[in-house]
């Protein structure tokens, strides 16, 4: 059935698109080329309410519905995937668990700064030996009086280079596998907590992706998020919502590449006529358009399911799986339409192609999404 956006959701789309084109598009190529986090954008994102999208108004946020949230991520990613994932990881991976599992004191302490940009959030789950297998997490959190002592390492932390507030999953009991995990809020300046050198990546190169190290890092016991032993459940719920956000990022990348391809096809003349007059190009454009609209339907459906407080694990997995792979297909065709110049940095589709690939990998690989989806039918 068709998904009809509300007036507020349409306003979100239009206002974020205008902001992204004016403030983000001009620096997108430069931050990619220089592997530079766009720190100057953080106050602008905060002013637009794009860092407090899922934070209730009482804590300084805008309290958006999930559909409006994914529309905003889509529009940011349409011009710059780095900005899209900055806002998505901050919101879905760090802010969301504090909103939904934090106690009154934790919400009051952390959410206002996360909403106004004084603090950017990050999430630590993946480890050198625990990627898709989150139950193999080896970072420990040992209770010592009124503190927990953290030891271990995390990798691939989005926003790690400049985040101030981290949600960390660590092993806090002797229970085997996933049962022994808990979630903690860790502040950047805590003694024994070190942010290591950022990774040099193929795509989203302006996004700061770092390892984290914990060496006898003492945090207050009050920083336990939710109940002890709930860490795996919290992490899986974080990823359910995060996958919808990454699907929106992939959708935005594809939309940007599609628009660039259409523009180029109408301007580039070969054999005495624009590329757009050639049937081969027309068919590629048609396939790209169908792919994007199918992905948009899946993303908005997943977001709407979450807004209706219904189980959305399968819907988010379907959106993430389809949109991640779709973005790679669409950006690849965009390069093909551009021909040789599409393989150069002179046109944005080269960057978009590199950016698209990660949406098949982070916050759950395509293979993990297929496991999630199939289990719902085969159990």
Residue, then its C-alpha position, 0 to 999 in steps of 0.5 A: x500500500x502507498x505510504x503517504x507522508x504527513x505535512x510535518x514529514x514533508x517539511x522535514x524533507x524539504x528543510x533538511x534538503x535545503x540545509x544539506x545542499x547549502x551547507x554540506x554539499x560544498x564541502x563533501x568532496x573536500x572532506x572525503x579527499x582529506x579524510x577530514x571529519x566535518x567538525x564545523x558542521x556539528x553546530x549547524x546540525x545541532x541548530x537544525x535539530x539534527x542531533x536531537x532528532x530522537x531525544x524528547x523535547x524535555x531534554x532539549x531534543x526535537x522528538x521526531x517520529x522515526x519516519x521523519x528521522x530516516x527522511x533526515x538521514x536520507x537527505x543528509x546522505x544524498x549529498x554526503x554520506x559522511x554527514x549522514x552516518x555522523x548523525x545516524x550513529x550519534x542518534x541510533x547507536x548512542x542517543x537511542x539506548x540512553x533515551x530508552x534504557x537510561x534512568x532519570x539521572x542518566x537522561x538528565x546528565x547526558x541527553x541535553x548535551x547530545x541534543x545541542x551538540x556539546x557532546x557527540x555520541x558513539x557506540x562500542x560493540x565490535x572487537x578484533x575477535x567479535x564482529x558479527x558474533x557479538x556474544x564473543x565480546x571479551x572486553x570486561x567490566x568487573x564490579x569493584x565497590x561503587x565502580x566498574x573496571x573496564x579492560x579490553x579493546x573495541x574497533x570500528x567506532x564511528x565518530x570515535x575521534x571526536x565523540x564525548x559520550x560512548x555506549x560500550x558493551x562489555x562482559x560483566x558476569x561469568x555467564x557464558x556468551x551473550x548472557x554475560x554482557x552489560x551496557x555502560x556509558x563511558x565519558x571520553x576523559x575517563x582515566x584508562x580510556x584511550x581513543x586510538x588512531x583513526x582507520x584510513x578507509x575506502x569510503x565515508x572517509x570524512x567519518x572518524x572510525x577509530x579503535x578504543x582501548x580500556x586499561x583499568x578504566x574505572x567508571x561509576x557503577x551508576x553508569x550501568x545502562x539498564x540492568x546488568x546482563x541486559x547488554x546483548x538485548x540492548x545491543x540487538x535492539x540498538x542495531x534493529x533501529x540502527x539498521x533502518x538508519x543505515x538503510x536510509x543512508x544507503x537510500x540517500x546515497x543512491x538517490x544522489x547518484x541517480x540524480x547525478x546520472x540523470x543530469x549527466x545523461x541529459x547534458x553529455x552529447x555523443x553520436x549527435x544526441x544526448x546520452x539520455x536519447x539512447x535506449x541503453x541509458x534509458x533502461x539503466x535509468x529505469x532500473x535505478x528508479x525502480x530500485x530506489x523506489x522499492x528501497x524507499x518503500x522498505x525504509x519508510x515501512x520499517x520506520x513506520x513499524x517502529x513508530x507504531x511500537x510493533x516488532x520491527x527487527x525483520x522490517x529493518x533487516x529487509x530494508x538494510x539488506x535491500x538498500x545496502x545492495x541496491x546502493x551499490x548497484x545504483x552507484x555502479x550504474x551511475x558510474x557506467x552512465x558517466x563513462x570514464x569521467x565517472x571513474x575520476x574525482x571530477x564527478x561525485x559518483x566516484x565518491x558515492x560508489x565508494x561510500x555505498x559499499x559500507x552500507x552492506x557491511x556495518x551495523x550488520x552485514x548483508x549475510x547477517x540480515x539474511x539470517x535474521x530474515x530467514x529465521x523469522x520464516x523457518x523457526 
